Amino acid sequence: MCFYRHPQGVTSIRTNNGSMRNRGVELEATYRLLRSKDFNIQIGANAAWNKILF
């Protein structure tokens, strides 16, 4: 790997002056259909709703 430094140095700096907020809801449900000593069957589902605010 080789690094090269520009002879004039850094001429500008990037900044992030913004703001961001994540909001949302996530739901999960599981139902056990069959339960025995050595065997289980279950069904699961999940849903999510997310919104990003700038």
ZIQUI-V584467 format. One record per residue. SS is DSSP state (helix for helix, strand for strand, loop for the rest). PSI is psi in radians with two decimals (none if undefined). D_CENTER is the distance of its C-alpha to the mean C-alpha in whole Angstrom. Layout:
ss: (SS/SS)
psi: (PSI/PSI)
d_center: (D_CENTER/D_CENTER)
This chain:
ss: (loop/loop/loop/loop/loop/loop/loop/loop/loop/loop/loop/loop/loop/loop/loop/loop/loop/loop/loop/loop/strand/strand/strand/strand/strand/strand/strand/strand/strand/strand/strand/strand/strand/strand/strand/loop/loop/loop/loop/strand/strand/strand/strand/strand/strand/strand/strand/strand/strand/strand/strand/strand/strand/loop)
psi: (2.37/2.31/2.36/2.23/2.24/2.33/-0.46/-0.17/-2.88/2.22/-0.29/2.74/2.25/2.39/2.73/1.82/0.23/3.10/2.72/2.51/2.33/2.28/2.58/3.10/2.46/2.30/2.53/2.42/2.49/2.39/2.23/2.00/-0.75/2.34/2.12/-3.07/-0.72/0.07/2.40/2.47/2.24/2.69/2.39/2.68/2.63/2.72/2.59/2.54/2.10/2.56/2.29/2.17/2.24/none)
d_center: (32/34/33/35/35/36/40/39/36/33/34/31/28/25/23/20/22/20/18/14/13/10/12/12/13/12/16/17/20/22/26/28/31/33/33/36/37/36/33/31/29/26/24/21/18/15/14/12/13/10/12/12/15/17)
